Amino acid sequence: MDQGQIAYLSGLLHAVGVLEQLGPQTFRSPAEASLHFTDQVLEACPAFGPHAGAIREAVRAAAEALPAARPSSWLESLLQQVRLPGHPEPAAGRVYPPRPLSEGTVYPVAPEEVGDGREACRNLWQELQAETTRALRGIQDVEAALETLYTLLEKYTAYVPAPDAGARGISLFDYSRVTAALHLCRARAGSEPAVLLVKGDVSGIQSFIYRELRGDATENPAQLLRGRSFFVALLTRTVVRHLQRQFRLPDGCVLYSSGGHFLLLIPNTEAAPQQLDEADRQINQALFEELRGAIQLVQASVPVSIEEVERRPHEALRQLEEALQMAKLRKGWNVLDTLVGQPIEEANQTPKLHRVGQALPYTHYLVEVPGLAANQAPDGVRCALELRGFAVTWLFVEEDRIEAIVGQLGTRRGTVFNIRTPRIPNLPGAMQVGRRFLPAGVYVPMLADDSRPLMFEELAAIESENYPLLGFLRMDVDNLGALFVVGLHAAFGNQPFGLHRTAALSRELDRFFGGQVNALARGHDVYLVYAGGDDLFAVGSWIRVLRFARSIREKLREYCAGNPSVTISAGLSIHKEHFPITVAAETAGEEEDRAKAAGKNRISVFETPVTWERLSVLLDELGEPLLLAVSDETLPDEDRLPRTFLHTLLRYSREVLDEEGRIDLAALARFNHLLHYTFARRGVHARVLETDTQEGESPKMRLARGFLLEGPDRSEWFRTFVIPAAYVLLKTRKQRN
């Protein structure tokens, strides 16, 4: 271990005693508990043994500087506090109950609903100690030990408040990991500014995922698209891991890495800027060899002092963003000389991507092994993905094979990533292997016996046997960049630990899109093609996908405690099961753009953007009763409605609107008598509508009021009628023989 690693380890461990002190009635200095836990770590892990004295002294010095005061509340949710200009003030005040990550996605609650938080902390402390002894036992590689310890602290302290009074909204885990990274930078740089703040953008991801499939690659487009999306997500992770190896950076130095973006803290040594330029060149060369320029890395850096990182990082982040935008204008220049004379056609990645897509539904663990060639992969892996330019291979491994696979690695250095659950696998004898979590949206509906994934035709038939259709859904969080920059600053101003909150907010979103979205997809039998960062692409039965989109919006509202500044927009396109998947993805993207152009916090379906609240009214209060009136043959004749009636109203509703979705008065004048005649044939006359009674009205009366009565929202009625009408017509349509 070098001094930087010792300093980093002291940052990870110095505040862990806060968890122990949150259990008793009286809060004392956490230093003693932190040292006690440090001794446990040193006893269990041989990798740290030769430096035990220096580690213990570094932890003691850092722990004794901590305040001996209980945090003022349980961990506050950052997503409930961020606010954007023009949005109502969020109703802050909710907190996370102290829980381990293994209990799934934790939602903030009112403080009085936490229950016995002290008892929960006592349990967390005991579980952390027990699992630390088991997980670290026998690990002889320092980097593997640091990775595993980092994972243990993430699992047990992610929902525990930080000890500093100025660290509101920051978990003990985020506080410790950023503090540890700053300790490492100080030790290695030696002087201020000690930190090189590095921001990266792996560009081209979306266009690569959704680009048109080749004619010879469409035998299983779902599998290929799944392979593409996961491949590029893994490529981003590979880029960050490559930088970590180049600069010997532990995981705490990665403030965030998701959705193709990352932010790193690197020691600002004299050689660091040149090393960073060379690493940038190497990475882009490797990306070109892999994908012929389809995906490229753009990155920028600014030097910053540790005090600025802790107290006022806003100016440094602004400069960093400006530098990144300038770097985007020069994208690819640093490898231009190496590309001259090389073929520019796309390398055929189809076989590789098919293998990834085929393996993913069965994969529980990814094992990263630097220096391993694919033909050296252990027996029993589902897929071995070699990225030669990065000199690394990723192994796709099933749950029951992980111990045997890792055992075959022998003395090779590696890292096991659990992509399904926050469970640390028991790997006795794995002396050089670290353990990490990598939550990913990977759910794929399977046959009942798990023998294979459902095909698109089978998905389309769920709840829609008579007329199978697929729904293609694109969603992402609105104004995400503004939430990180403007939203956090508006909520916390110039309070300290701003960069810590940036890292913490990113993790809050990752936990939702990497964990909760998987659970929701499983509950609706929806195929997650891509889910990462703040956006997703999903496919399934159009009925299930529509419900899935609504459930994500509701769960996100619950997750951010109803904060009006945190919203999500979606686009849903509906097609037959054999419709080209990349074209369907494009049309779903166009629907999403339509929702955002209409004001965001909306969903667009049937080329009609509506607010989520309006969608609920259209489907639940109108669509479902209409469906019953059309399909229930036991209803009296006067309450039943034929499909032709809805077709007629749908045609009229389209005819009376202009291109901007407003009522064309001349067209309305032409169709008004037809509307009255159409309803009169169903026994509904204008005089019947003059009463104010609407409660318990039949669907027919609801339709008549909307189409025949003047009102301020009449244009909205005509514009949005397509949603309940199409919903009913598609659900009741039958296949032609």
Beta strands, then each sheet from edge to edge (+ up, - down):
strand 1: 75-76
strand 2: 95-96
strand 3: 195-203
strand 4: 254-258
strand 5: 261-267
strand 6: 296-304
strand 7: 365-370
strand 8: 383-387
strand 9: 392-397
strand 10: 414-418
strand 11: 433-437
strand 12: 470-477
strand 13: 527-532
strand 14: 535-541
strand 15: 568-575
strand 16: 602-605
strand 17: 608-611
sheet 1: 1+ 2-
sheet 2: 4+ 5- 3+ 6-
sheet 3: 8+ 9- 7+ 10- 11-
sheet 4: 13+ 14- 12+ 15- 16- 17+
end
